[in-house]
Amino acid sequence: MGLDAVVYKNIDNLPERVRAQVRVVDSLTGELEFMAPQPPSPDYNDSLLAADVRIGNISKVEWLREQIESRWPGTCSAILNVVLYSSTHSGDFIALDEIRRIKLEIDEIDCDAIPAELAVFFEQLGQLSDAAERESNPVVFQ
């Protein structure tokens, strides 16, 4: 068990040949799926994702939460309450208005003197946030 996050590409941003083969499954998350039972090739599934991040297993999510709470008390409430509140909250998502708050929190953090795993987490969270804004789709937890 663990926590993974994705951002689906906006269907309007897909190449026409791909767009003709997919449909929006969930308008809240922008989740896409191929209409045919099998995509034309295995790498086509990747073409539906703007970002795909493995945040970590249960232990790593707990460790990340503890590190952030102890290093920046009261500073990262959106990250703690929306991303790291549980290590298994698949099925929910971060709405675009929350993405802006998370980006502001990341900008306030000095990532120079922190463990590499924590720096990677902030980098991945930044990648997810950038993809969400670019695609106008939320970050979806799986």
N, C-alpha and C positions, 0 to 999 in steps of 0.2 A: 504494500500500500504506500501511497505517497501522493504528492501534489504535482500536477502538470498543468500548464497553461498554454493556450493558443489564442491567436487572433486570426479569424477568417478573412480572406481577401474579400473586398467588396465586389459583388458580382459585376458591377459596372466597370471595374478595373481589369477584369479578365479578358484575355484575347477572345475574339468572337468565336473561334473554333471551340474553345473550352466553354464559353458562356452558353453556347447552344446545347451543351451536354449536361449542364448542372441546373439545380434549382435551389432556392432558398428554403431550408427546412424550418428555420426558426428566425422570424423577423427581429426578435429582440437581440439575438446574439450574432446574426448574420451567418449562422451555420449553413454550409453548403453541402450538397451531396450529388453524386452522379446519378442521373436518371436510369441509366442502364445498370444491371446488377454488378457488373465489373467495369472499372475504368478502362479506357483504351490501353493504358500501360501502367505498370506499378508506380512510376514516378509522377503520374498525373495527380494522385492524392496529395502529394506535396505541393502541387501547383495551386491548391485551394487554400493554403495557409500562408499568411504573411509573416507569422512568427510561431514558433513551437519551442517551448522551454520546459525542461524537467527541473522543477524547483527542488525537489528532494523527497526522500522517504520521511517517515514519521519522526525519526530522531533528528534528521537534518532540519526539518521545519521547526521543531522545538528549539534546537540549538540557535537557529537564525533569530527566532523570536527573543530568546534570552539575551543574545548578544546585542540586539537592537535596543531592548528595554534597558539594559545596563549601561550601554555606551551613550545613548541619547534619550534619557528619560523625558517623556512628554513631548518629544519632537516628531516622532513618526507615527502618530495615531492612525492615519489612514493606512499606512503599510501594515501596521499591526492588526487593525480591526477589519481590514478588507482583504488582505492577502494572507497574513500569517495567523489568523485567529484559530485555524484548525489545520491539521495536516491532511485532512481528507474531506474537503468541501467541494467535491466535484459536482458539476451541474449548475453552479452559480456563476456570476460574472461581475466584472467591474464596469460600471457604466462610464461613459465618456466624461461626465462631470467629475467623477472620482479620479479619473486618470490625471487630470490637471493637478489635483491636490497631491497625488503621489509623486508626480514629476517635481513639484515644488519641494516636497520633503527630500527627495533624492538630491536636489540642487543644494540643499542646506548641509549636506553631509560631506565631511572631509574624508575621502577614501584613501588617503595616502598611508596612514598608519593603522591599517586594520588587517585582519587575517584575509588571505587570498580568497577563501570560500565566501566570505562576506562581501568582498569587492565584486566577485563574480555574480552573486545574487543581485546586487544593485545594478550591475551592467545588464544582466538579463531582464530585470524589471524595467530598465530604461528602454531596452529593445522592444519589449512588449508594449510599453506606453507609446513609443514612437510609431509602431505598426498600427496600434489602435487609432491614433490620431490620423495617420495617413490613410487608413482604410475606412475611417468613420464607423468602426465596429468595436465592440467592447472586448476586453480580455475575458476569455472563457476558461473556467477551470474544469479539468477532466480527471 
